Amino acid sequence: MASSEIGDGDRKVFQPLDPSEERLAKKYPGLSKPPAQMLLNRKKQNQKYFDSGDYNMARARRQRPPLSGMPGIPDDVTGCTPATPETVENTRHPHLLPSKLVHNVLNLFAVQVPRVVGVTHVLNFKANSMKRSANDTSVNLDKIQAVNGSSVNFEITDIGVGSDAGSINKDGNTFLNTDPENDDGDINLSLSHFYHIIAAWLSRLFNLKKRLPIIRWVKKYNLQFLQRDIIAGFTVALTVIPQSMAYAIIAGLDESYGLYSSMIAPIIYAFLGNSKDVTVGPTAVMSLIVAPYMSKAHVQYTIILTFLCGVIQLLLGIFQLGFTVNYISHPVINGFTSAAAVIIAISQIKDIIGIENVPRELIHQTKVLINRSRELMYPDLILGLISIVALLSLRQLNRLNINSKNHSLSWRILRKVVWLVCTARNAIVVCLAAVLVYVLEVNYDQPPFSFRQVKEISAGLPPLTYPKLLGFSMNTTDSGEKHTTLIQVVSHYSLGLITVPLMGVLESIAISKAFGKKNGYRINGTQEIMALGCCNIASCFFSAYPVTGSFSRSAVNSQSGVATPAGGFITSLIVFLVLIFLSPMLKYIPKAALAGVIISAIIFNFDYVILKKLWRIKKTDFLVLLTTLIAVLLLGAEYGLILGIGASFLVSLAPLASNNIRTVILDNVLLVKIGYGMTFPAVDYFHSCISKKLHAFEKKCKKANRKHIQLRAAIVDLEHLWRMDFSAATALMEFISDMNHKEVPVCIIRAKFAVRETIRRTFVEKFKEQTFPYFQTLENALNSVDVFQEVTQF
């Protein structure tokens, strides 16, 4: 740091420049030092502060020097002259320190109020005396002396355990009243009451900004941001409309439910979400997970699942339990997404070849497709293949980086048009296919060929509904009207109430963190989980199924240059307009085109590169990924995911069952060294290692005809042991007991404090003795058993 030099008689004083003076010196190089008068004034103030001893007291108590004249504080309890060092030492005596309640009261006056008005200093009080009653139900603090030596008489009465009322008085004036009969038991402050109200209001405002991120960025919103958000929102809408209709088919619902799910969630996320890039709505993986729990028999199955999913996610955020998704390892996630890509791609083959009534299970579905391959519809097959080729070609064209020296206006416009066409390729392909179907139906009474089309979507917005948690009635073909209770619905969901919310959180958090890292902003995971939960809760009132963050649409949003989460308003607005005005036209969309959209997007979720990496780097992780992939393919998404998580846990816990235990016998002394944590899975391994070493020692003695020779001591080195549970400590006590029966002394050396305490308590409990054989070094242990030889550490 730069310094300044000023004259002071015959000596020179060097002082560091503060940041403002440094900036001034950098801005004006000719000004080598600040004005002398400024430095002289600063030197006098600092010298007075050092000489008075305030500096030493501030360092001792880790507080800044007090400031007098604070608004709302009586003048006779403030001051700038510090207490003496003896005062500081006296305040550290436990019998002079005020109780916790009195300490909080002093903090209320001395810390909170000055901080509200922007003062960074605090008042320093000392307690001269304190008297406690016998039953400790009241505290009387006779005198509180201010730091400048002046005293103020305060009387604190009936404040303590079990007290009903109390007050702080000065000269008959009440400063704090805790009477529960006054104002419903609230604390009433006549001193700095206005500042207390401001502090509470500022605290609420701070939390409001934290829970509503829109407050932070809406103040900086301008026309440039609006332009970027409109472009991004429109581009995302062109992608989400065909995708959401296709994903609804994967979920086993009508295509309209996909549009309903894309309508409200972006608006809620714009208010509550942290990431400007993330778009919330239906996804392929989420549609696959919820598919077994959806039912076309009654919409309440969808609504209640969405509501419960949102509630669970909201509770995860409120109680900050989002860390639970960290226990799902990357091999499990990659195996699950790769298996989901295979299942979704195969499920769309039926729409490509035009076959209906195909079962959902992968194995049965594959058998049916093979057996009914002769029933394929060639128009649907050709249209589906053309759609896939066109979408993949446009995707590859968008990924090309064409660098040209031609920077003319026409070239830049051409590049923008190409980018827009490639980005909106899903909407363009689906619209062209719908136009083809429309032309055939309008111009021909009997078209030469036909396509399987989506169902007609009713015009207008979905009816406002709510989750009927008390039960609902549904019509069945067998017994007519049947009443279904919430318990029956929840039992129908079974594991879905665990897998659906967790996978939604996992997808959304992973996507938001990825784009936050890419674009340089931080993500609050807790707020992100709460935002996702609110999106699902709000969407359930509009007949939506569970939603989460979409990686493909978030990538489109980011590439479109979105500025704020307000792009979600534009996306939702366009979906609203499509439902209101274009719903009758959506029935012309062929299913083969939607199947092409799904296949061209989902095939890239199969990550074959990670298989090669894991095989070369860590084969155990490769086995976890392979186990998850096969389990999902054979057992389904939810059971396969749980089995993959279980396999990951087994791989992670395997080292605990085979702890790094080294045993060696040197000069008839058994040395045992245990590495890292020792818990209950490693107990059998510990006994096995000791038994093998002792058996080998006895066998060696018999072979050498030295049967009378036995161990002279056993030393357990716990230098690298950082954790030990009760089972491991009990196993160690059993080892000590066995050695004692053989008259072999056991010593424990170099254990950390936490481990040593666990062993000591277990030793006292088992042997009823207060001392146990522990030593700090190996030499001390050997000396204690009189076997000190050339035994080295290992």
C-alpha positions in Angstrom: 0.0 0.0 0.0 1.2 3.5 -0.7 2.2 5.8 2.2 2.5 9.5 2.9 5.2 11.4 4.8 4.6 14.5 6.8 6.8 16.6 9.0 6.1 16.8 12.8 8.9 18.7 14.4 12.2 16.8 14.1 10.6 13.4 13.4 8.6 12.0 10.5 5.4 10.0 10.8 4.6 7.5 8.1 0.9 6.6 7.7 -0.8 4.3 5.2 -3.1 5.9 2.7 -6.7 4.8 2.8 -8.3 3.5 -0.5 -9.9 6.9 -1.4 -6.4 8.5 -1.2 -4.9 5.8 -3.3 -7.5 6.3 -6.0 -6.9 10.0 -5.8 -3.1 9.5 -6.2 -3.7 7.1 -9.2 -6.1 9.5 -10.9 -3.7 12.5 -10.4 -0.1 11.3 -10.7 1.2 14.8 -10.1 -0.3 14.9 -6.6 2.3 12.8 -4.8 0.7 13.1 -1.4 -2.5 14.3 0.1 -2.9 17.7 1.6 -0.8 18.1 4.8 -3.7 19.5 6.8 -5.8 16.3 6.2 -2.9 14.2 7.4 -2.3 16.4 10.4 -5.9 16.2 11.5 -5.9 12.4 11.0 -2.6 12.0 12.9 -3.9 14.0 15.9 -7.1 12.0 16.0 -5.3 8.7 15.8 -2.6 9.7 18.3 -5.3 10.7 20.8 -7.0 7.4 20.2 -3.7 5.4 20.8 -2.7 7.4 23.9 -6.1 7.1 25.5 -5.9 3.2 25.5 -9.0 2.8 23.4 -7.0 1.0 20.8 -6.0 -1.7 23.2 -9.5 -2.2 24.6 -10.9 -2.4 21.1 -8.4 -5.1 20.2 -9.1 -7.0 23.5 -12.8 -7.0 23.0 -12.8 -7.2 19.2 -14.9 -4.0 19.0 -14.5 -0.7 17.3 -14.1 2.5 19.4 -17.4 3.9 20.6 -19.0 6.9 19.1 -20.9 9.5 21.2 -24.0 11.4 20.3 -26.0 8.6 18.8 -29.6 9.5 18.2 -32.0 8.0 20.7 -29.4 7.1 23.2 -29.1 9.1 26.5 -26.0 11.3 26.5 -24.9 10.0 29.9 -24.6 6.4 28.7 -22.4 7.2 25.7 -18.9 8.3 25.5 -15.6 8.2 23.6 -13.2 7.7 26.5 -12.4 4.0 26.8 -12.4 1.9 30.0 -9.1 1.0 31.5 -7.5 -2.4 30.8 -8.5 -3.3 34.3 -12.1 -2.7 33.4 -11.7 -5.0 30.4 -10.2 -7.7 32.5 -13.0 -7.3 35.1 -15.7 -7.8 32.6 -14.3 -11.2 31.7 -15.0 -12.6 35.2 -18.0 -15.0 34.9 -19.6 -13.7 38.1 -19.7 -10.2 36.8 -21.0 -11.0 33.3 -24.8 -10.3 32.9 -27.1 -13.2 32.1 -28.1 -14.1 28.6 -31.3 -12.1 28.7 -29.5 -9.0 30.1 -26.8 -9.4 27.5 -29.5 -9.5 24.7 -31.1 -6.3 26.2 -27.7 -4.5 26.2 -27.2 -5.7 22.6 -30.6 -4.3 21.7 -29.5 -0.9 22.9 -25.8 -1.0 22.0 -25.7 -2.9 18.7 -28.9 -3.1 16.8 -29.9 0.6 17.1 -26.6 2.1 15.9 -26.5 -0.3 13.0 -29.9 0.8 11.9 -28.9 4.4 11.6 -25.7 3.5 9.9 -23.3 3.8 12.8 -20.6 1.1 12.8 -19.4 1.6 16.4 -20.9 -0.1 19.5 -21.2 1.0 23.1 -19.1 -0.7 25.6 -20.7 -1.3 29.0 -19.2 -2.9 32.1 -21.1 -4.6 34.8 -19.8 -3.5 38.2 -22.0 -5.8 40.2 -24.8 -8.3 39.9 -26.9 -10.0 42.5 -28.8 -13.1 41.8 -31.6 -14.4 44.0 -31.6 -17.8 45.5 -34.0 -19.3 43.1 -32.5 -17.5 40.1 -35.9 -16.2 39.0 -34.7 -12.5 38.9 -31.6 -10.6 38.1 -30.8 -7.2 39.6 -28.1 -5.3 37.9 -27.5 -2.4 40.3 -25.3 -0.3 38.2 -24.1 -0.2 34.6 -21.1 2.1 34.1 -20.6 3.7 30.8 -17.2 3.5 29.1 -16.4 7.2 29.9 -16.6 6.5 33.6 -20.0 8.1 34.2 -22.6 5.8 35.8 -26.2 5.4 35.2 -28.5 3.6 37.6 -30.6 0.9 35.9 -32.9 -1.5 37.7 -33.7 -4.8 36.0 -36.4 -6.6 38.0 -38.2 -9.8 37.6 -36.5 -10.8 34.4 -35.5 -14.4 34.5 -36.6 -18.0 34.5 -40.4 -18.2 35.0 -40.9 -14.4 35.3 -44.0 -12.9 33.9 -43.1 -9.3 33.7 -40.1 -7.1 33.9 -38.7 -3.7 33.0 -35.6 -1.6 32.7 -35.9 1.7 34.5 -33.7 4.8 34.7 -34.7 7.6 37.1 -38.3 6.4 37.0 -38.5 6.3 33.2 -39.2 2.9 31.7 -37.0 2.0 28.7 -38.0 -1.7 28.3 -41.3 -3.4 29.3 -41.9 -7.1 29.0 -45.2 -7.2 30.7 -47.3 -9.9 28.8 -50.5 -8.1 29.8 -49.3 -5.0 27.9 -49.8 -5.3 24.2 -50.2 -9.0 24.2 -46.7 -9.7 25.6 -44.8 -7.9 23.0 -41.7 -5.9 24.0 -42.4 -2.2 23.9 -39.5 0.2 23.5 -39.8 3.8 24.3 -36.1 4.2 23.6 -35.3 4.2 19.9 -38.7 2.6 19.1 -38.7 4.2 15.7 -35.3 2.7 14.8 -36.5 -0.7 15.9 -39.5 -0.5 13.5 -37.1 0.5 10.7 -34.9 -2.4 11.5 -37.8 -4.9 11.3 -39.0 -3.4 8.1 -35.6 -3.6 6.5 -35.3 -7.2 7.6 -38.6 -8.1 6.0 -37.6 -6.2 2.8 -34.3 -8.1 2.6 -36.2 -11.4 2.9 -38.6 -10.3 0.3 -35.8 -9.6 -2.1 -34.3 -13.0 -1.4 -37.6 -14.8 -2.0 -38.7 -12.7 -4.9 -35.6 -12.3 -7.2 -37.7 -10.3 -9.6 -37.4 -7.3 -7.3 -33.6 -7.3 -7.9 -33.6 -7.2 -11.6 -36.8 -5.3 -12.4 -35.3 -2.0 -11.3 -32.6 -2.3 -13.9 -35.0 -3.3 -16.7 -34.8 -1.3 -19.9 -35.8 -1.4 -23.5 -32.7 -3.3 -24.6 -33.5 -6.0 -22.1 -37.1 -6.1 -23.3 -36.0 -6.5 -26.9 -33.7 -9.4 -26.0 -36.4 -11.1 -23.9 -39.0 -10.8 -26.6 -36.7 -12.5 -29.1 -35.7 -15.2 -26.7 -39.3 -15.8 -25.4 -40.6 -16.1 -29.0 -37.9 -18.5 -30.0 -38.4 -20.7 -26.9 -42.2 -20.7 -27.6 -41.6 -22.1 -31.1 -39.7 -24.9 -29.5 -41.9 -25.6 -26.5 -45.2 -25.9 -28.4 -44.3 -29.0 -30.5 -42.2 -30.5 -27.8 -44.8 -30.2 -25.0 -47.4 -31.9 -27.2 -45.0 -34.7 -28.0 -43.9 -35.1 -24.3 -47.6 -35.4 -23.3 -47.8 -38.4 -25.5 -44.9 -40.0 -23.6 -46.6 -39.3 -20.3 -49.7 -41.2 -21.6 -51.9 -38.0 -21.8 -53.6 -36.1 -24.5 -51.5 -33.5 -26.3 -53.4 -30.6 -24.8 -51.9 -31.4 -21.3 -48.5 -30.6 -22.6 -49.6 -27.1 -23.6 -51.3 -26.6 -20.3 -48.1 -27.6 -18.5 -46.1 -25.0 -20.6 -48.5 -22.2 -19.8 -48.2 -21.2 -16.1 -44.8 -22.5 -15.0 -42.7 -19.9 -16.9 -44.7 -17.1 -15.3 -44.2 -18.3 -11.8 -40.5 -19.0 -12.4 -40.0 -15.5 -13.7 -41.0 -14.2 -10.3 -39.2 -16.7 -8.1 -36.4 -18.2 -10.2 -32.7 -17.3 -10.0 -31.6 -18.2 -13.5 -32.3 -16.0 -16.5 -31.6 -18.9 -18.8 -33.7 -21.8 -17.3 -37.1 -22.5 -18.9 -39.5 -24.6 -16.9 -42.0 -27.0 -18.5 -42.5 -30.6 -19.6 -39.4 -32.7 -20.3 -38.9 -36.1 -21.9 -37.4 -37.6 -18.7 -40.0 -36.2 -16.4 -42.8 -37.4 -18.8 -41.3 -40.9 -18.8 -41.2 -41.0 -14.9 -44.8 -39.8 -14.5 -46.2 -42.0 -17.2 -47.0 -45.0 -15.0 -49.0 -42.8 -12.6 -51.1 -40.9 -15.2 -54.6 -42.0 -16.0 -56.9 -40.8 -18.7 -59.9 -42.1 -16.6 -59.8 -39.0 -14.5 -57.8 -35.8 -14.6 -57.5 -35.7 -10.8 -54.7 -38.3 -11.0 -52.6 -35.8 -12.9 -53.6 -32.8 -10.8 -53.0 -34.4 -7.4 -49.6 -35.8 -8.5 -48.6 -32.3 -9.7 -49.8 -30.7 -6.4 -48.1 -33.2 -4.1 -44.9 -33.0 -6.2 -44.9 -29.2 -5.8 -45.6 -29.4 -2.0 -42.8 -31.9 -1.5 -40.4 -29.7 -3.4 -41.5 -26.6 -1.6 -40.9 -28.4 1.8 -37.4 -29.5 0.6 -36.6 -25.9 -0.1 -38.1 -24.5 3.2 -36.2 -27.1 5.3 -33.1 -26.8 3.1 -33.1 -30.5 2.3 -32.0 -30.1 -1.3 -28.7 -31.7 -0.4 -30.5 -35.1 -0.6 -30.0 -35.0 -4.4 -26.3 -34.9 -3.9 -26.5 -38.5 -2.9 -27.4 -39.4 -6.5 -24.0 -39.9 -8.1 -23.1 -38.9 -11.7 -22.9 -42.5 -12.9 -26.4 -43.1 -11.7 -27.7 -40.0 -13.4 -25.9 -40.8 -16.7 -27.1 -44.4 -16.6 -30.7 -43.3 -15.9 -30.8 -40.6 -18.7 -29.2 -43.0 -21.2 -31.7 -45.7 -20.4 -34.5 -43.2 -20.6 -33.3 -42.1 -24.0 -33.5 -45.7 -25.2 -37.0 -46.3 -23.8 -38.4 -43.0 -25.2 -36.9 -43.5 -28.6 -38.3 -47.1 -28.9 -41.7 -45.9 -27.6 -41.9 -43.5 -30.5 -41.4 -46.1 -33.2 -45.1 -47.0 -33.0 -46.0 -43.5 -34.2 -43.3 -43.6 -36.9 -44.7 -46.7 -38.4 -48.3 -46.0 -37.7 -49.2 -48.8 -35.2 -51.6 -48.3 -32.4 -52.4 -50.1 -29.1 -48.8 -51.0 -28.2 -48.1 -51.8 -24.5 -45.9 -49.4 -22.4 -43.3 -51.9 -21.0 -40.1 -52.0 -23.0 -39.8 -55.8 -23.5 -43.5 -56.3 -24.4 -43.4 -53.2 -26.6 -40.5 -54.5 -28.5 -42.1 -57.9 -29.1 -45.4 -56.3 -30.3 -43.5 -54.0 -32.7 -41.6 -56.9 -34.2 -44.7 -59.1 -34.5 -46.8 -56.3 -36.1 -44.1 -54.9 -38.4 -46.2 -55.9 -41.4 -48.9 -53.4 -40.3 -46.7 -50.4 -40.8 -48.1 -47.3 -42.5 -45.8 -46.2 -45.2 -46.9 -42.5 -45.3 -46.3 -42.2 -41.6 -42.9 -44.0 -41.9 -41.8 -41.7 -44.8 -43.0 -38.5 -43.1 -41.3 -39.6 -39.8 -38.0 -40.4 -41.4 -38.0 -37.1 -43.4 -38.8 -35.2 -40.2 -35.9 -36.8 -38.4 -33.4 -36.2 -41.2 -34.5 -32.6 -41.5 -34.3 -31.9 -37.8 -30.8 -33.5 -37.5 -29.6 -31.6 -40.6 -30.8 -28.3 -39.2 -29.2 -29.1 -35.8 -25.9 -29.8 -37.4 -26.1 -26.6 -39.6 -26.7 -24.6 -36.5 -23.6 -26.0 -34.8 -21.3 -25.0 -37.7 -19.1 -22.1 -37.0 -18.8 -20.2 -40.3 -16.2 -17.5 -40.1 -16.2 -15.2 -43.1 -14.5 -12.0 -43.9 -17.7 -10.7 -45.4 -19.2 -8.5 -42.8 -21.8 -6.8 -45.0 -25.3 -6.1 -43.9 -26.8 -8.8 -46.2 -24.4 -11.4 -44.9 -25.2 -10.6 -41.3 -29.0 -10.8 -42.0 -28.5 -14.1 -43.8 -26.7 -15.6 -40.8 -29.5 -14.4 -38.4 -32.1 -15.9 -40.7 -30.2 -19.2 -40.8 -29.8 -19.2 -37.0 -33.5 -18.5 -36.5 -34.6 -21.3 -38.9 -32.2 -23.8 -37.3 -33.3 -22.8 -33.7 -37.0 -23.0 -34.5 -36.6 -26.2 -36.6 -39.1 -28.2 -34.4 -41.9 -25.7 -35.0 -41.0 -25.3 -38.7 -41.0 -29.1 -39.4 -44.3 -29.6 -37.5 -46.0 -26.7 -39.2 -44.9 -28.0 -42.7 -46.2 -31.4 -41.8 -49.5 -29.9 -40.6 -49.9 -27.9 -43.8 -49.4 -31.0 -45.8 -52.2 -32.8 -43.9 -54.4 -29.8 -44.2 -54.0 -29.5 -47.9 -54.7 -33.2 -48.5 -57.9 -33.1 -46.4 -59.2 -29.8 -48.0 -58.4 -30.6 -51.6 -59.4 -34.3 -51.7 -62.5 -36.0 -50.5 -60.6 -39.2 -50.3 -56.9 -38.4 -50.0 -54.5 -40.8 -51.8 -52.8 -41.4 -48.4 -53.5 -40.3 -44.9 -51.6 -39.9 -41.6 -52.4 -40.6 -38.0 -53.1 -37.2 -36.4 -53.3 -35.8 -32.9 -56.6 -35.5 -31.1 -58.6 -32.3 -31.5 -57.8 -29.8 -28.8 -60.7 -27.7 -27.4 -60.3 -24.0 -28.1 -59.6 -21.7 -25.2 -57.8 -22.0 -21.9 -58.1 -25.0 -19.6 -60.9 -24.8 -17.0 -59.7 -23.7 -13.6 -59.7 -26.7 -11.2 -58.1 -27.8 -7.9 -56.8 -31.0 -6.4 -59.6 -32.8 -4.7 -57.7 -34.1 -1.7 -60.9 -35.3 0.0 -61.7 -37.7 -2.8 -63.5 -37.7 -6.1 -65.9 -39.8 -8.1 -65.1 -41.4 -11.4 -67.1 -43.5 -13.9 -65.9 -47.0 -14.5 -67.1 -49.4 -17.2 -67.5 -52.3 -14.7 -69.3 -50.8 -11.7 -70.4 -47.4 -12.8 -69.6 -44.5 -10.6 -66.8 -45.1 -8.1 -65.5 -42.9 -5.3 -61.7 -42.7 -5.0 -60.1 -41.5 -1.8 -56.8 -39.7 -1.4 -55.2 -42.8 0.2 -56.1 -44.8 -2.9 -54.5 -42.2 -5.1 -51.4 -42.0 -3.0 -51.0 -45.8 -3.0 -51.4 -45.7 -6.8 -48.4 -43.3 -6.9 -46.3 -45.4 -4.5 -42.6 -44.6 -5.2 -43.6 -41.8 -7.6 -44.0 -39.5 -4.6 -40.2 -39.9 -4.1 -38.8 -40.3 -7.6 -40.8 -37.6 -9.3 -40.0 -34.6 -7.0 -36.4 -35.7 -6.6 -35.7 -36.0 -10.3 -37.5 -32.7 -10.9 -35.2 -31.0 -8.4 -32.1 -32.8 -9.8 -32.8 -31.7 -13.3 -33.6 -28.1 -12.5 -30.7 -27.6 -10.1 -28.2 -29.2 -12.5 -29.4 -27.1 -15.4 -29.5 -23.8 -13.5 -26.0 -24.4 -12.1 -24.6 -25.3 -15.5 -25.9 -22.1 -17.1 -25.0 -20.0 -14.1 -21.4 -21.2 -14.3 -21.4 -20.6 -18.1 -22.8 -17.1 -18.0 -21.2 -15.9 -14.7 -23.9 -15.7 -12.1 -24.6 -17.5 -8.8 -27.5 -19.8 -8.1 -29.3 -20.2 -4.8 -30.2 -23.8 -4.7 -32.7 -23.5 -1.9 -34.6 -20.7 -3.8 -34.4 -22.7 -7.0 -36.1 -25.7 -5.3 -38.8 -23.5 -3.8 -39.4 -21.8 -7.2 -39.9 -25.2 -8.8 -42.3 -26.3 -6.1 -44.3 -23.2 -6.6 -44.4 -23.8 -10.3 -45.9 -27.2 -9.8 -48.4 -26.0 -7.2 -49.6 -23.2 -9.5 -49.7 -25.4 -12.6 -51.9 -28.1 -11.0 -54.8 -25.6 -11.0 -54.6 -25.6 -14.8 -54.6 -29.4 -15.4 -50.8 -29.6 -15.8 -48.6 -32.6 -15.0 -45.3 -32.2 -13.2 -42.7 -29.8 -14.8 -39.0 -29.1 -14.3 -36.2 -27.4 -16.1 -35.5 -28.3 -19.7 -31.9 -28.4 -20.9 -32.7 -28.1 -24.6 -35.0 -25.2 -24.3 -32.7 -23.5 -21.7 -29.9 -23.8 -24.3 -32.1 -22.2 -26.9 -33.0 -19.4 -24.4 -29.4 -18.7 -23.6 -28.3 -18.8 -27.3 -31.1 -16.3 -28.1 -29.5 -13.8 -25.8 -32.1 -13.7 -23.0 -31.5 -10.8 -20.6 -33.8 -11.6 -17.6 -36.3 -14.3 -16.6 -39.0 -12.1 -18.2 -38.6 -14.1 -21.3 -40.8 -16.6 -19.6 -43.7 -14.1 -19.8 -43.3 -13.9 -23.6 -43.2 -17.7 -23.9 -46.4 -18.1 -21.7 -48.1 -15.4 -23.7 -47.6 -17.1 -27.0 -48.8 -20.4 -25.5 -51.9 -18.6 -24.3 -52.5 -17.2 -27.8 -52.0 -20.6 -29.4 -54.6 -22.2 -27.1 -57.1 -19.4 -27.7 -56.8 -18.8 -31.4 -55.0 -21.8 -33.0 -56.3 -24.8 -31.1 -58.6 -26.0 -34.0 -55.6 -26.0 -36.3 -53.5 -28.3 -34.0 -55.5 -31.3 -35.0 -53.8 -31.4 -38.4 -50.4 -32.2 -36.8 -49.4 -35.7 -37.7 -48.1 -37.9 -34.9 -45.2 -39.0 -37.1 -43.8 -35.5 -37.1 -44.1 -35.2 -33.3 -42.3 -38.6 -33.0 -39.6 -37.3 -35.2 -39.2 -34.2 -32.9 -38.8 -36.5 -29.9 -36.4 -39.0 -31.4 -34.2 -36.3 -32.9 -33.9 -34.6 -29.5 -33.7 -37.6 -27.2 -31.0 -39.7 -28.9 -28.4 -37.2 -27.8 -29.2 -38.0 -24.2 -27.6 -41.4 -24.6 -24.0 -40.6 -23.4 -21.8 -43.3 -24.9 -18.7 -41.3 -24.3 -19.0 -41.6 -20.5 -19.0 -45.4 -20.8 -15.5 -45.3 -22.3 -14.2 -42.8 -19.8 -15.5 -44.7 -16.8 -14.1 -48.0 -18.1 -10.6 -46.4 -18.4 -10.8 -44.3 -15.2 -12.9 -46.1 -12.6 -14.4 -49.5 -13.3 -16.6 -49.5 -10.2 -18.4 -46.4 -11.4 -18.7 -48.1 -14.7 -20.5 -51.0 -13.0 -22.8 -48.6 -11.2 -23.7 -46.9 -14.5 -24.3 -50.2 -16.2 -26.4 -51.5 -13.3 -28.6 -48.4 -13.4 -29.0 -48.6 -17.2 -30.0 -52.2 -17.3 -32.2 -51.9 -14.3 -34.1 -49.0 -15.8 -34.5 -50.9 -19.1 -35.8 -54.0 -17.5 -37.6 -52.9 -14.3 -38.8 -49.4 -15.2 -37.7 -45.9 -14.4 -38.5 -45.7 -10.7 -37.3 -49.1 -9.6 -34.2 -48.9 -11.8 -33.3 -45.5 -10.4 -33.6 -46.8 -6.8 -31.6 -49.8 -7.6 -28.9 -47.6 -9.2 -28.8 -45.4 -6.1 -28.5 -48.5 -3.9 -25.6 -49.8 -6.1 -23.9 -46.4 -5.8 -24.2 -46.5 -2.0 -22.7 -50.0 -1.8 -19.7 -48.9 -3.9 -19.3 -45.9 -1.6 -19.6 -47.9 1.6 -17.4 -50.8 0.5 -14.2 -49.2 1.7 -15.7 -48.9 5.2 -16.1 -52.6 5.4 -12.4 -53.2 4.5 -10.6 -50.5 6.4 -6.9 -49.9 5.8 -5.6 -52.0 8.7 -2.0 -53.0 8.7 -0.6 -55.5 11.2 3.0 -56.5 11.7 4.9 -58.3 14.5 8.4 -57.0 15.3 10.4 -58.6 18.1 7.3 -60.2 19.5 5.4 -56.9 19.6 2.2 -56.8 17.6 1.8 -53.4 15.9 -1.7 -52.5 14.5 -2.2 -49.4 12.5 -5.8 -48.4 11.4 -6.4 -45.9 8.6 -9.2 -43.3 8.2 -12.6 -44.0 9.7 -13.5 -47.2 11.5 -17.2 -47.9 11.8 -19.4 -51.0 12.2 -18.9 -52.4 8.7 -15.2 -52.8 9.4 -15.5 -54.7 12.7 -15.4 -58.2 11.2 -12.5 -57.2 9.0 -10.6 -55.9 12.0 -11.1 -59.2 13.9 -10.1 -61.1 10.8 -6.9 -59.2 10.3 -5.8 -59.6 13.9 -6.7 -63.3 13.9 -4.8 -64.0 10.7 -1.7 -62.3 12.0 -1.8 -64.1 15.4 -2.4 -67.4 13.7 0.5 -66.8 11.4 2.7 -65.9 14.4 1.7 -69.1 16.3 2.3 -71.2 13.2 5.7 -69.7 12.7 6.6 -70.3 16.4 5.5 -73.9 16.1 7.6 -74.5 13.0 10.6 -73.0 14.8 10.0 -75.1 17.9 9.4 -72.0 20.1 6.1 -72.8 21.6 6.9 -71.1 24.8 7.4 -67.7 23.1 4.4 -65.4 23.1 3.7 -61.8 22.4 5.2 -59.3 24.7 2.8 -56.4 23.9 0.3 -55.2 21.4 0.2 -51.6 20.3 -2.7 -50.0 18.3 -1.7 -46.9 16.4 -4.7 -44.6 15.7 -2.8 -41.7 14.2 -4.8 -41.6 11.0 -8.1 -42.6 12.4 -10.5 -39.7 12.2 -13.7 -41.4 13.2 -14.8 -44.4 15.4 -18.4 -45.4 16.3 -19.6 -47.5 19.2 -19.4 -50.8 17.3 -15.7 -50.2 16.4 -14.9 -49.1 19.9 -16.5 -52.2 21.3 -14.5 -54.4 18.9 -11.3 -52.7 20.2 -12.4 -53.4 23.8 -12.9 -57.1 22.9 -9.4 -57.2 21.4 -8.0 -55.7 24.6 -9.9 -58.2 26.7 -8.7 -61.1 24.6 -5.1 -59.9 24.9 -5.5 -59.5 28.7 -6.6 -63.1 29.0 -3.3 -64.0 27.2 -1.5 -61.7 29.6 -0.4 -59.5 26.7 -0.5 -55.7 27.6 -2.3 -53.5 25.0 -1.4 -49.8 24.4 -3.2 -47.3 22.3 -1.2 -44.4 20.9 -1.6 -41.2 18.9 -5.4 -41.0 18.8 -7.2 -37.8 18.0 -9.3 -36.3 20.8 -12.7 -37.3 19.5 -11.5 -40.9 18.9 -9.7 -41.0 22.3 -12.9 -39.9 24.1 -15.0 -42.6 22.5 -12.4 -45.2 23.4 -12.1 -43.9 27.0 -15.9 -44.0 27.6 -16.2 -47.4 26.2 -13.2 -48.6 28.2 -14.7 -47.2 31.4 -18.1 -48.8 30.6 -16.5 -52.3 30.0 -13.7 -52.6 32.5 -15.1 -50.2 35.2 -11.7 -48.4 35.4 -11.0 -44.7 34.9 -7.6 -45.0 33.3 -6.9 -46.8 30.1 -3.5 -47.5 28.4 -3.1 -44.5 26.1 0.3 -42.9 25.2 1.2 -40.1 22.9 4.2 -41.8 21.2 5.4 -45.3 20.3 8.4 -44.9 22.5 6.4 -44.1 25.6 4.2 -47.1 25.0 7.2 -49.5 24.6 8.8 -48.0 27.8 5.6 -48.6 29.7 5.6 -52.3 29.0 9.5 -52.6 29.4 10.0 -53.9 25.9 11.8 -50.9 24.4 13.8 -52.2 21.4 14.5 -51.1 17.9 10.8 -51.0 16.9 10.2 -48.4 14.3 7.0 -46.7 13.3 5.3 -48.1 10.2 
